[in-house]
Amino acid sequence: MTPPSSPFSLSGEVALVTGATGGLGSAIARALASAGADVVVADHPSRQAEAARLVHDLTQGGRRAVAVPLDVTNLPGIDEAFSLAEEALGPVGIVVANAGVNIRRPALEVSEADWDTVLDINLKGVFFTCQAAGKRMVPRQRGAIVAIASQHGVVATPRSPAYCAAKAGVVNLVRALALDWSPRGVRVNAVGPTFVETGLTSHLLGDDSIRQDIVNRIPLGRLGTPEEVAHAVVFLAGPAASLITGTCLLADGGWTAI
Ligand SMILES: NC(=O)c1ccc[n+]([C@@H]2O[C@H](COP(=O)([O-])OP(=O)(O)OC[C@H]3O[C@@H](n4cnc5c(N)ncnc54)[C@H](O)[C@@H]3O)[C@@H](O)[C@H]2O)c1
């Protein structure tokens, strides 16, 4: 574990992660706990068995942890989840807005329902998660928010117009929130990962030829790991990033450098 005096330590913090039982979310929750934070495992009501298992693991590792049901499309529920989290563990100082989905479909076949689902979770859900965080952090004059965007918020990918639009929205949203809240001591940043094998990408990456094309396109020559994304989040969430706000840190293996 990182010594509490290190700028990379999150000792004494309470961190809430949305979509916390997914591929990236669970790695982020574990990395925040390894850096010393107590963790609120927030995920969709349908994921509470997975949430309970993750809480068990985190507490076995010596951290305090609690599961709270949080559907990011249920706006009053977001605030309730934050209240439950703070009753259990105290003031939340770090929030990771990670919950996300994609519906891969050519642009000509995207329905209104597809569009609404992707935008509601990936952009509206991120904004209202940040707002619930800000309502608590701004009066306290401290806090760090990290949204999980994507390299596809900066460059595009085929058959994902709603996803690309939502993620580009997140990249500019963190700038807008940083401007609102910087004078009040709250930093807001994003992490933009390249392809990582999780529930979100398993179908795509399960196709050997698509997988090879993607790997060939990444300058570092391999997919990202959930832990590598989590390390970028831990950095942005903590004192080591005290001068950084309104940015999207691309953990993309060089994808956007080309
Ligand atoms: N895996 C990748 O290659 C990749 C790359 C770039 C960005 N991302 C982003 O990382 C984030 C996490 O994705 P992942 O790869 O871990 O996928 P995942 O499918 O493993 O996890 C997604 C999580 O979001 C949760 N979720 C979905 N809808 C929700 C809702 N309405 N309310 C609350 N939670 C909800 C799910 O329960 C799940 O825990 C997403 O925002 C995704 O867009 C992933």
The ligand as an SDF file (V2000), in Angstrom:
LIG
                    3D

 44 48  0  0  0  0  0  0  0  0999 V2000
  -13.9910   -1.5550  -22.0310 N   0  0  0  0  0  0  0  0  0  0  0  0
  -13.5290   -0.6350  -22.8650 C   0  0  0  0  0  0  0  0  0  0  0  0
  -12.8550   -0.9450  -23.8640 O   0  0  0  0  0  0  0  0  0  0  0  0
  -13.8120    0.8210  -22.6210 C   0  0  0  0  0  0  0  0  0  0  0  0
  -13.0750    1.7580  -23.3540 C   0  0  0  0  0  0  0  0  0  0  0  0
  -13.3260    3.1060  -23.1490 C   0  0  0  0  0  0  0  0  0  0  0  0
  -14.2650    3.4980  -22.2210 C   0  0  0  0  0  0  0  0  0  0  0  0
  -14.9680    2.5740  -21.5170 N   0  0  0  0  0  0  0  0  0  0  0  0
  -15.9640    3.0480  -20.5580 C   0  0  0  0  0  0  0  0  0  0  0  0
  -15.6880    2.5020  -19.3000 O   0  0  0  0  0  0  0  0  0  0  0  0
  -16.8850    2.4810  -18.5190 C   0  0  0  0  0  0  0  0  0  0  0  0
  -17.0430    1.1010  -17.8960 C   0  0  0  0  0  0  0  0  0  0  0  0
  -17.2540    0.1550  -18.9220 O   0  0  0  0  0  0  0  0  0  0  0  0
  -16.7590   -1.3650  -18.8310 P   0  0  0  0  0  0  0  0  0  0  0  0
  -15.8900   -1.5930  -19.9830 O   0  0  0  0  0  0  0  0  0  0  0  0
  -16.2820   -1.6690  -17.4700 O   0  0  0  0  0  0  0  0  0  0  0  0
  -18.1340   -2.1340  -19.1360 O   0  0  0  0  0  0  0  0  0  0  0  0
  -18.9440   -3.1830  -18.2530 P   0  0  0  0  0  0  0  0  0  0  0  0
  -20.1030   -3.5630  -19.1140 O   0  0  0  0  0  0  0  0  0  0  0  0
  -18.0490   -4.2360  -17.7400 O   0  0  0  0  0  0  0  0  0  0  0  0
  -19.4400   -2.3140  -17.0050 O   0  0  0  0  0  0  0  0  0  0  0  0
  -20.4320   -1.3230  -17.1450 C   0  0  0  0  0  0  0  0  0  0  0  0
  -21.0170   -1.0640  -15.7730 C   0  0  0  0  0  0  0  0  0  0  0  0
  -21.9880   -0.0050  -15.8940 O   0  0  0  0  0  0  0  0  0  0  0  0
  -23.1330   -0.3920  -15.1540 C   0  0  0  0  0  0  0  0  0  0  0  0
  -24.3460    0.2450  -15.6580 N   0  0  0  0  0  0  0  0  0  0  0  0
  -24.9340    0.1130  -16.8620 C   0  0  0  0  0  0  0  0  0  0  0  0
  -26.0770    0.8300  -16.8880 N   0  0  0  0  0  0  0  0  0  0  0  0
  -26.1910    1.4290  -15.6770 C   0  0  0  0  0  0  0  0  0  0  0  0
  -27.1430    2.2850  -15.0870 C   0  0  0  0  0  0  0  0  0  0  0  0
  -28.2460    2.6840  -15.7460 N   0  0  0  0  0  0  0  0  0  0  0  0
  -26.9370    2.7140  -13.8200 N   0  0  0  0  0  0  0  0  0  0  0  0
  -25.8340    2.3190  -13.1380 C   0  0  0  0  0  0  0  0  0  0  0  0
  -24.9020    1.4930  -13.6370 N   0  0  0  0  0  0  0  0  0  0  0  0
  -25.0950    1.0540  -14.8840 C   0  0  0  0  0  0  0  0  0  0  0  0
  -23.2120   -1.9070  -15.3110 C   0  0  0  0  0  0  0  0  0  0  0  0
  -24.0320   -2.4850  -14.2890 O   0  0  0  0  0  0  0  0  0  0  0  0
  -21.7430   -2.2830  -15.1880 C   0  0  0  0  0  0  0  0  0  0  0  0
  -21.3590   -2.4480  -13.8440 O   0  0  0  0  0  0  0  0  0  0  0  0
  -18.0140    2.8640  -19.4750 C   0  0  0  0  0  0  0  0  0  0  0  0
  -18.3410    4.2280  -19.2940 O   0  0  0  0  0  0  0  0  0  0  0  0
  -17.3920    2.6360  -20.8320 C   0  0  0  0  0  0  0  0  0  0  0  0
  -17.9900    3.4260  -21.8410 O   0  0  0  0  0  0  0  0  0  0  0  0
  -14.7510    1.2360  -21.6830 C   0  0  0  0  0  0  0  0  0  0  0  0
  1  2  1  0
  2  3  2  0
  2  4  1  0
  4  5  1  0
  4 44  2  0
  5  6  2  0
  6  7  1  0
  7  8  2  0
  8  9  1  0
  8 44  1  0
  9 10  1  0
  9 42  1  0
 10 11  1  0
 11 12  1  0
 11 40  1  0
 12 13  1  0
 13 14  1  0
 14 15  2  0
 14 16  1  0
 14 17  1  0
 17 18  1  0
 18 19  2  0
 18 20  1  0
 18 21  1  0
 21 22  1  0
 22 23  1  0
 23 24  1  0
 23 38  1  0
 24 25  1  0
 25 26  1  0
 25 36  1  0
 26 27  1  0
 26 35  1  0
 27 28  2  0
 28 29  1  0
 29 30  1  0
 29 35  2  0
 30 31  1  0
 30 32  2  0
 32 33  1  0
 33 34  2  0
 34 35  1  0
 36 37  1  0
 36 38  1  0
 38 39  1  0
 40 41  1  0
 40 42  1  0
 42 43  1  0
M  CHG  2   8   1  16  -1
M  END
$$$$
